[in-house]
Amino acid sequence: MSFANLKQILSQRVKQKGLAQQVTAALVCEEFDKIIEEKWGKKVKNKARALYLKNNTLTIASLSSVMAQEIKLHEKDILNKINKKFNGAVKRIRYLV
């Protein structure tokens, strides 16, 4: 009897169940929130947050139009960081203000 690597088994199950996209979407949202906190600190983290990723569009909510504009100014850099980590998962950012 041979033993299988737990990581491989979980990876296969996630792909079989179609959960891979959902897991990636959650991780992208988490990464966006980390990037925001790194760039602008903890105070700003509460003013803008990633909501979801759908059809390669990351939707974020912002409590301030000023914060949304600030993120827009750094959008290219943010997208590059996310896409480097997640192989081009995000094509654009949609803003809800």
N, C-alpha and C positions, 0 to 999 in steps of 0.2 A: 504494500500500500504506500503510495507516494503522497506527500503533502504539497499543497499548493500555497503559494505566497498570498497572504491575506490582501495585500494591496492590489494584486492582479485580479483576484476574485471580485473585490469591491468595484474596481474600475470596469470590469466586464458587466457586472450587474447594473451599474449606473447607466452605461451605454445602452444596454438591452431595454431598460425601462424608460428610456428617453429623458432621463433626468440630467444628462450632461449639460444641456443648454441652460436649464434652470440653475444648476450649480454655478456655471460660469457667470450667469447674470447676477447672481447674488454676490459672487466674488468681485465682479466689476464694480458693483455699487459700493462695496466695502472699500475697494481700492480708491475710488473717487473720493470718498469721505476722508481717507487717510491723506490723500494728496492735498485736499482743501485745508486740513488741519496743519500739515507741514508748511504750506505756503503762507497761511494767514493766521494760524494759531487757533486755540480752543474757542475763543469768543465767536469767531466767524463760523466755526464748525456747526454751531446751532442756528445759523442764519441761512445755510444752504445745505441741501442733502440730496443724495441720489435716491430716486424712487424706484425705478425699474429700467431694465434693458429689454427692448423689444425691436425686432427687425433691424438690428445694428444701430439703434438710436437710443442713447442714454437720456432718460428724462430726469431732470433735476427740479426740485422745488426750492425757491428762494423767497425769504421773507422780505427781502429788500431789492428794489430794482437796481440800486447802486451795487450791491453784491453780485447780482446777475451780470451786470455790465463788466465788473471786475473779472469775473470768471470768463466771460466772453473774450476779454482782452488776452487771457492766457489759455484760451481753448486749445490752440494748436499744441502747446507744450503738454497740457493735460492729456489730450488724446494720444500724443506720442508715448507718454509714460504708460498709459493704460494698454495701448495696443502692443507695446514692446513686451509686456507681461502676458497678454492674453491673445496674441497672434491676430491682431486686426479685428477684434470683436466689436469695436465701436467705430462707426463711420461719422456720426454727428451727435451733437448734444442739443436737446430740446429743453427750453427754459419755461418753467411755470412760475410766474411772479404774482 
